[in-house]
Amino acid sequence: MSWISSSHSNSLRRNSGVLRPGEVVLVLGAPGSGCTTFLKVIANERGTYANVTGDVRYAGISHSEMLKYYNGEVVYNEEGENHHLATRSDMIAHLPDR
């Protein structure tokens, strides 16, 4: 995958990597850094992007074939906005006994 374009901006250039079957991926970054864009593209959710260039393959299967025959095999779970702020004493109270 080399270039993703929405209607207004470009992001994610020169990325490469390998994910093996059954692996779970966590991508961390600052808001607006492209984490969601990256995860949506590797999960084959390309509909909101004007252009995606480069090659994303799933065990050798192209993204178009994956969408046609194996839709739902690769998923993106959007993060929730549930935040829980804990005090230090809250965290200590949940530590296992030693």
ChimeraX attribute file (.defattr): number of C-alpha atoms within 10 A of each C-alpha:
attribute: neighborCount
match mode: 1-to-1
recipient: residues
	/A:1	18
	/A:2	14
	/A:3	14
	/A:4	21
	/A:5	16
	/A:6	14
	/A:7	9
	/A:8	7
	/A:9	9
	/A:10	15
	/A:11	16
	/A:12	15
	/A:13	12
	/A:14	9
	/A:15	10
	/A:16	10
	/A:17	6
	/A:18	8
	/A:19	11
	/A:20	8
	/A:21	9
	/A:22	7
	/A:23	7
	/A:24	7
	/A:25	9
	/A:26	7
	/A:27	9
	/A:28	10
	/A:29	9
	/A:30	7
	/A:31	8
	/A:32	9
	/A:33	12
	/A:34	17
	/A:35	16
	/A:36	17
	/A:37	20
	/A:38	18
	/A:39	18
	/A:40	20
	/A:41	19
	/A:42	18
	/A:43	21
	/A:44	22
	/A:45	17
	/A:46	15
	/A:47	11
	/A:48	12
	/A:49	17
	/A:50	13
	/A:51	13
	/A:52	17
	/A:53	11
	/A:54	12
	/A:55	10
	/A:56	20
	/A:57	15
	/A:58	18
	/A:59	11
	/A:60	8
	/A:61	12
	/A:62	12
	/A:63	20
	/A:64	13
	/A:65	12
	/A:66	19
	/A:67	16
	/A:68	8
	/A:69	9
	/A:70	12
	/A:71	14
	/A:72	11
	/A:73	11
	/A:74	16
	/A:75	13
	/A:76	15
	/A:77	9
	/A:78	9
	/A:79	7
	/A:80	6
	/A:81	6
	/A:82	6
	/A:83	6
	/A:84	6
	/A:85	7
	/A:86	9
	/A:87	9
	/A:88	8
	/A:89	8
	/A:90	10
	/A:91	9
	/A:92	10
	/A:93	10
	/A:94	8
	/A:95	8
	/A:96	6
	/A:97	5
	/A:98	3
